[in-house]
Amino acid sequence: MLTLKLDKQITDNIPLFKTGWILYNDITVSETPQSLKGRFQLFYQEQQLDLESKNVSDLPGVEEWRAIFKTLGTDPSRYRPSHEALIRRLKKGQDVPEINSAVDLNNFFSIRHQIPMGLYDLAELRGTDVVIRTGTALEVYEGINGRPTSMAEKLLSADAIGSFGSPIVDSKRTMVTEKTTNALHIIYFRPSTSVEAAESLLSQIADQFMQIHGGTAVVNLVL
């Protein structure tokens, strides 16, 4: 059974830091159904209207995660948390990229709840432990954008062979495709989120994901 651990350096610097993980088994990933695309589009249009009168940096989920990056030594203006990057696309009137049903739903959740999330193909992970930590000077991986990404001093997730994901950009190695049948979902909560609220949100996300993709899910909160 896969386990998720938080490095002590993170919890020492951010005592209330918490993440959640969901293990999905026997799921079916496909092109996003048209009905779901319509729901996403309506939500994104509503967000664009709401953002017209707001500064993205002042949104609670963006402000709190920018503070986390600063605490860990990452410049949030140079390396934006993934949910902030998506929200800024909407602010500019741009579309959220369509990838597949699983990734599109992950992006929807991330924007809706203003927190970073990562979704990974379990078949591409190695070992039984995933550690959330900060990167070393030599760590680099090919991002889903096709570009090499230095993970030095950045928050990341790593398996037995190295880093594969981050609240900034995930790796191409573990990206979810329509061939994925088992997946790991990592949810990076705001430190201000209560344990009860985090557990409730994890269950909601798992249930809604399975409504679209079938399968089963195991949910855990990591403090």
C-alpha positions as CSV (number, residue, x, y, z in Angstrom):
1,M,0.0,0.0,0.0
2,L,1.3,3.4,-1.0
3,T,2.0,5.8,1.9
4,L,2.4,9.6,1.8
5,K,4.7,11.4,4.2
6,L,5.5,15.0,5.0
7,D,9.1,16.0,5.5
8,K,9.8,17.5,8.9
9,Q,11.4,20.6,7.4
10,I,8.0,21.6,6.0
11,T,6.0,21.0,9.2
12,D,8.7,22.8,11.3
13,N,8.3,25.9,9.1
14,I,4.6,25.6,8.6
15,P,3.1,23.7,11.6
16,L,-0.4,23.6,10.2
17,F,0.6,22.4,6.8
18,K,-1.6,19.5,5.7
19,T,-2.1,17.4,2.5
20,G,-4.6,14.8,1.5
21,W,-4.3,11.9,-0.8
22,I,-6.8,9.8,-2.6
23,L,-5.9,6.5,-4.3
24,Y,-8.2,5.6,-7.1
25,N,-8.4,2.1,-8.5
26,D,-10.1,0.7,-11.6
27,I,-11.0,4.1,-13.0
28,T,-11.9,4.9,-16.7
29,V,-10.3,8.1,-18.1
30,S,-11.7,9.4,-21.4
31,E,-12.3,12.6,-23.3
32,T,-14.3,14.9,-21.0
33,P,-18.1,14.3,-21.6
34,Q,-19.8,17.2,-23.3
35,S,-22.2,17.6,-20.3
36,L,-19.2,18.1,-18.0
37,K,-17.5,20.5,-20.4
38,G,-20.7,22.6,-20.3
39,R,-20.7,22.6,-16.5
40,F,-17.0,23.6,-16.4
41,Q,-17.5,26.4,-19.0
42,L,-20.4,27.9,-17.1
43,F,-18.4,27.9,-13.9
44,Y,-15.4,29.5,-15.6
45,Q,-17.5,32.2,-17.2
46,E,-19.0,33.0,-13.7
47,Q,-15.4,33.1,-12.3
48,Q,-14.3,35.5,-15.1
49,L,-17.1,37.9,-14.3
50,D,-16.3,37.7,-10.6
51,L,-12.6,38.3,-11.2
52,E,-13.2,41.5,-13.1
53,S,-13.4,43.5,-9.9
54,K,-10.8,41.5,-7.9
55,N,-7.0,41.3,-7.6
56,V,-6.0,37.6,-8.0
57,S,-3.3,38.0,-5.3
58,D,-6.0,39.0,-2.8
59,L,-8.0,35.8,-3.1
60,P,-7.8,33.9,0.2
61,G,-6.5,30.7,-1.4
62,V,-4.0,32.5,-3.5
63,E,-2.8,34.8,-0.8
64,E,-2.2,31.9,1.6
65,W,-0.4,29.8,-0.9
66,R,1.9,32.7,-1.9
67,A,2.8,33.0,1.8
68,I,3.7,29.3,1.9
69,F,6.0,29.6,-1.1
70,K,7.7,32.6,0.5
71,T,8.2,30.7,3.7
72,L,9.8,27.8,1.9
73,G,12.1,30.0,-0.1
74,T,10.2,30.1,-3.5
75,D,9.4,33.4,-5.2
76,P,5.6,33.1,-5.9
77,S,5.8,35.8,-8.6
78,R,8.3,33.8,-10.5
79,Y,7.0,30.3,-9.8
80,R,3.2,30.5,-9.3
81,P,1.2,27.9,-7.5
82,S,-0.7,25.9,-10.1
83,H,-4.2,27.0,-9.0
84,E,-3.1,30.7,-9.1
85,A,-1.8,30.2,-12.7
86,L,-5.2,28.8,-13.7
87,I,-7.1,31.6,-12.0
88,R,-4.9,34.2,-13.8
89,R,-5.8,32.6,-17.1
90,L,-9.5,33.2,-16.3
91,K,-8.7,36.7,-15.2
92,K,-7.2,37.3,-18.7
93,G,-10.2,35.9,-20.4
94,Q,-8.3,32.8,-21.5
95,D,-9.6,29.2,-21.5
96,V,-8.5,26.5,-19.1
97,P,-6.8,23.8,-21.3
98,E,-8.8,20.7,-22.0
99,I,-6.8,17.5,-21.5
100,N,-9.0,14.6,-20.5
101,S,-11.8,13.9,-18.0
102,A,-9.5,13.3,-15.0
103,V,-7.2,16.2,-15.5
104,D,-10.0,18.6,-16.4
105,L,-11.9,17.6,-13.3
106,N,-8.7,18.1,-11.2
107,N,-8.3,21.6,-12.6
108,F,-12.0,22.4,-11.9
109,F,-11.6,21.3,-8.3
110,S,-8.3,23.3,-8.0
111,I,-9.9,26.6,-9.2
112,R,-13.1,26.1,-7.3
113,H,-11.4,25.5,-3.9
114,Q,-8.4,27.8,-4.6
115,I,-5.7,25.2,-3.7
116,P,-3.1,23.3,-5.7
117,M,-3.8,19.6,-6.6
118,G,-1.9,17.0,-8.5
119,L,-3.1,13.8,-10.3
120,Y,-0.6,11.0,-11.1
121,D,-0.6,7.7,-12.9
122,L,0.1,5.1,-10.2
123,A,1.6,2.7,-12.8
124,E,4.4,5.2,-13.3
125,L,5.3,5.6,-9.6
126,R,8.0,3.5,-8.0
127,G,8.3,2.2,-4.5
128,T,5.7,2.3,-1.7
129,D,6.5,5.8,-0.2
130,V,5.7,9.3,-1.6
131,V,7.4,12.1,0.3
132,I,6.3,15.8,0.2
133,R,9.5,17.8,0.7
134,T,11.6,20.6,-0.8
135,G,13.8,19.9,-3.8
136,T,17.6,19.8,-3.9
137,A,19.9,21.8,-6.2
138,L,20.3,18.8,-8.6
139,E,16.7,17.9,-9.1
140,V,15.2,18.5,-12.5
141,Y,12.3,16.8,-14.3
142,E,10.5,17.3,-17.6
143,G,7.3,19.1,-16.9
144,I,3.9,18.3,-18.5
145,N,4.6,21.5,-20.5
146,G,7.6,19.7,-22.1
147,R,10.2,21.9,-20.5
148,P,12.9,20.9,-18.0
149,T,11.9,22.2,-14.6
150,S,14.5,22.8,-11.8
151,M,13.0,21.7,-8.5
152,A,15.7,23.3,-6.3
153,E,14.1,24.7,-3.1
154,K,10.6,24.1,-4.4
155,L,7.8,22.1,-2.8
156,L,7.6,18.7,-4.5
157,S,6.4,15.1,-4.3
158,A,9.0,12.3,-4.8
159,D,8.9,8.5,-5.1
160,A,11.7,6.0,-4.9
161,I,13.4,7.3,-8.1
162,G,13.0,11.0,-7.5
163,S,10.6,14.0,-7.8
164,F,7.6,13.7,-10.0
165,G,5.1,16.4,-9.0
166,S,4.8,19.9,-7.5
167,P,2.2,22.5,-6.7
168,I,3.9,24.5,-9.5
169,V,4.0,22.0,-12.4
170,D,3.9,18.2,-12.6
171,S,6.2,15.9,-14.4
172,K,5.6,14.2,-17.8
173,R,6.7,10.9,-16.3
174,T,3.6,10.4,-14.1
175,M,0.9,12.4,-16.0
176,V,-2.6,10.9,-16.3
177,T,-3.7,9.8,-19.7
178,E,-6.7,7.9,-21.1
179,K,-4.7,4.7,-20.5
180,T,-4.6,5.4,-16.7
181,T,-6.5,2.9,-14.6
182,N,-5.1,3.7,-11.1
183,A,-4.2,7.1,-9.9
184,L,-2.9,9.1,-7.0
185,H,-4.6,12.5,-6.2
186,I,-2.6,14.8,-3.9
187,I,-4.6,17.8,-2.5
188,Y,-2.6,20.6,-0.9
189,F,-4.8,22.3,1.7
190,R,-4.5,25.8,3.0
191,P,-2.9,25.6,6.5
192,S,-5.9,27.6,7.8
193,T,-8.3,24.7,6.8
194,S,-9.5,22.7,9.8
195,V,-8.9,19.0,10.0
196,E,-12.7,18.4,9.8
197,A,-13.1,20.6,6.7
198,A,-10.1,19.0,5.0
199,E,-11.5,15.5,5.6
200,S,-14.9,16.5,4.4
201,L,-13.4,18.0,1.2
202,L,-11.3,14.9,0.5
203,S,-14.4,12.8,0.7
204,Q,-16.4,15.1,-1.6
205,I,-13.6,15.2,-4.2
206,A,-13.3,11.4,-4.2
207,D,-17.0,10.9,-4.5
208,Q,-17.3,13.4,-7.4
209,F,-14.3,11.9,-9.2
210,M,-15.8,8.4,-9.0
211,Q,-19.1,9.6,-10.3
212,I,-17.4,10.4,-13.5
213,H,-14.7,7.7,-13.6
214,G,-16.1,4.8,-11.7
215,G,-13.7,2.7,-9.6
216,T,-13.0,2.8,-5.9
217,A,-11.1,5.2,-3.7
218,V,-9.1,5.2,-0.5
219,V,-8.8,8.6,1.3
220,N,-6.2,9.8,3.8
221,L,-5.3,13.2,5.4
222,V,-1.6,13.7,6.2
223,L,-0.6,16.2,8.9
